[in-house]
């Protein structure tokens, strides 16, 4: 098991995509901060104060990390999750991996652990980089960054919550890539679920009150409760997200352990 995990970590570390996706997320976040810096320098009065305030450290969680982790980062780790298995099929490397592994379950476990480790490190790195952008952006806008170690600590706690609520989507992307033998299917399915679930359930709730209850057991509703974007029960939300993750992971094992990899 340790050998398989070391192998997966080595391959992921050497894969350019692993670093490129982090760079893209940081670049996109930098562009957002840069836009607010430019706006703060070109405006005056109340508008300037509002734009400058967004760049400060107290707004790190509600602004910077919500964009960097909640949007850009989530997309990037979903791409990695789908590629963990989907790329093995497209690169025809799955059969050699299975042949070298002592068991298929061990190989799949190593991949899930590698995905979890990467997600945690990715999130921590992007959190630190975004905090740096807040400091630099505040300085360029000519305002006090209001740096605080307490705020930084809260930012990393928030990052941990984002990591947790991403787990069902990562597991779903991995599952779809395993079933369809394609990372594109995993990416499209997981991103599609994250974007359309809430609008669809809200529209259905207009037709029937039953769907209001259904919505409370959905991913988005409980994601918002855990992260703090809504008044929902965070503990209940965390349990429901854990159940979804366990189901998607369990289905991945069920499909992969019964698949004939010789024929693809």
N, C-alpha and C positions, 0 to 999 in steps of 0.2 A: 504493500500500500504506500509506504513512504517513497519507494522507487517511482511508482506511478505519479505520485503527487509532485515529486521533484522534476520528473520529466515534463509534466504539464506546465509547471511554473517556468521551467527553462524555455519551453517552446513559446509560451505567451510573452515572456520577457524579450525574446529575440525577434518576435513578430513586430514589424514596423507599425502595424495597425494599432497595437496597444498604446503606443506613444503618440501616434498621430491623432487619435481620437481625443486624448487629453489635451493636446495642443490646440485642436479645433475648438473644444469647449472653452478653453481659456481665451482663445482669440475672439470668439464670439462674445464672451462676457466682457472682454476688454473693449470691444466696439460699443457695447451698450454703455459702459462707464464713460468711454470717450465721448459719446454723444451728449451725455449729461454734462460733462466738463465743458464742452464747446458751448452748449446751451447756457450754462451758468456764466460763462465769460462774455457771451454776446448779449445777454439780457441785463436788466437792472430791476431794482425795486423788489416787489413781492415775487415776481417770477424767478428772479435770480436766487432769492432766498429759498424758494421751494426746490429748485433744481439742485442747489448746493446741499440742502439738507439731506437729500436722497443719497448723496455720496458719503455721508458721515458713518461712523462706526455703529451708532445706535440703529441705523437702518440696514445694517449688514444682513441680518436674518430676514427681515421682511422684504427687502429689495434684492440685494446682490445674490444671496444664496438661493432665494426662491427662483431666480432666473437661472443661475449657474448650475445648481443641482437639480432643482425641480423640473427644469425644462431641458437645457442643453445636456447636462450630465446624465439625466435619465435616458435620453435617446442614445447616447454613446455607449452606456453599459448594456443596453438592450442589444445593440449591434454586436457587442462582444459575446453576450450570452448566446445569441443565435449562431454566431460563428464558431463557438466552442464545439458544436457537433456538426453544424451544416457544412463548415469548411472541410471537415474530414471526408465527407462524401464527394464534394466537388474536387478535392485534391487527390482523391483515391488513396488516402492514407489510413482509412479506418481498418481495413483488413490487416495490415501489418501491426497496427496498434493492438487489435484484439488478439493476434497471434502471440505477441510479446507479453500481454497481460496475463496474470494468473487467473483472473476471472473478469467477466464482463461487468459484474456489479462493482468490483474494485476500480475498474477503469472509469465507470460512470461517477462513482463517488469522488475519485480524484479530480474529475472535471468540475463537479459541483463545488468542491472545496476550493479549487483554483479560481473559479468564477467569483466565489464569495470573497476570497482574499483580494483579488483584483478590484472588486467593487469597493471594498473598504479602503484600500490604498488610493484608488482613483478619487473617491469622495473626500478623503482627508487632504490629498494634494490640491484638489480644486478648491476646497474650503480655504486652505492657507493662501493660495494664489488670489482668491477673491478678496480675502482680508487685506492682502497687499495692495490690490487695486483700490480698495476703499481709502487706504492711507495715501496712496499716490494721487488718486482722483481728488481727494479733499485738498491736498497741498496745491495741486494745479488750479483748483477752483478758488483758492485763497481763503479757505475756511478751516476752522479747527476740526480735526478728524474725530475728536472726543474718544480717543482710544481708551479701552478699558479691558483688563484681563478677564473681568467677569463677563463682559459682552462676548469676548473671544471664546470663553468657555461655553457660554450659551450657544454660540454659533456652531461649535463642534457637537453639542448635544442635538441641535437641530439637524446637523448633517447626519448624525446617527439615526435619527427618525426617518430622514429621507432614504437612507440606505435600507432601513427595515421595510418601509412601504413599497420600495422598488422590488423586493424579493418575489412577490407573486408574478410580476411582469417578466422578470428575468427567467423564472421557472417556466412560464408560459412560452416565452420565446424559445427556450431550450427544447421544450416539448414539441412545439410545432416544427422546429428544425429537424428534430429526430424523426418525427412522423413523416414529414414531407421530403426528408433528405436534402433540405435546402435551407441555407441561412436567410435567403430572401423571404421565404415563407414565415420564418420565425420573426424577422424584423417587422414585416408588414402586419402580421397578426397581432403581435404585442403592441405595436404603436397604434394600430387601428383600435384595439380594445381600450387603450388608455385615452384615446381622443373621442370615441363615439359612444362609449358606454353611458356616461351621464346624460348627454343630450337625448339619446334614445329613451332611456328610462324616464326622463322628465316629460317627454312627449307622451309616452304611454300612460304616465300618471294622470295626465289631463283627461284621458279616456276612462280610467278606472282607478279607484282608490287602492285597489289591490297592489298596483305597481309602486305605490308609495312605500308599502311594506317591503316589496321586493328590492327597491332601491336601497333600503337600509342594510341589505345583505350584499350589496355590490361592492366592488373594489374601490371605486372613487369615493363613495360616501364614507367608508371606513378609513381610507387613506387620509381624507381631510380631518377626520376625528383624531387620528393618531398624531398627525403633524401639528394640529392646532388651528387649522383653517376653518373649523366649524365647532359647534358646541356639542358634538356627539361624544359618546362615551369612549374615551381613548383605550381603556382596557378591553372593552368589548370589541372595538375595532381591531386591536392588535391580535386578538384571538381569531377573529374571522379571517384576517389576512394570513395568519399562520396556517389555518385550515386550507385556504386556497393554495398556498405554497406547497403544503404537504401533498395535496391531491395532484397538482401538476408534476411534482417531483416523482411521486409514486407511479403516475402514468408513464413518465419517461422511462423508468426502470422496467415497467411491464412491457412496453413496446420494444425496448432495446434488447432485453433478455430473450425475447422470443423471435427476434428478427434474424433472417438468413443473410448475414453480411457478405457471404461469398457471392451471392447474386446481386449485391448492391444494397 
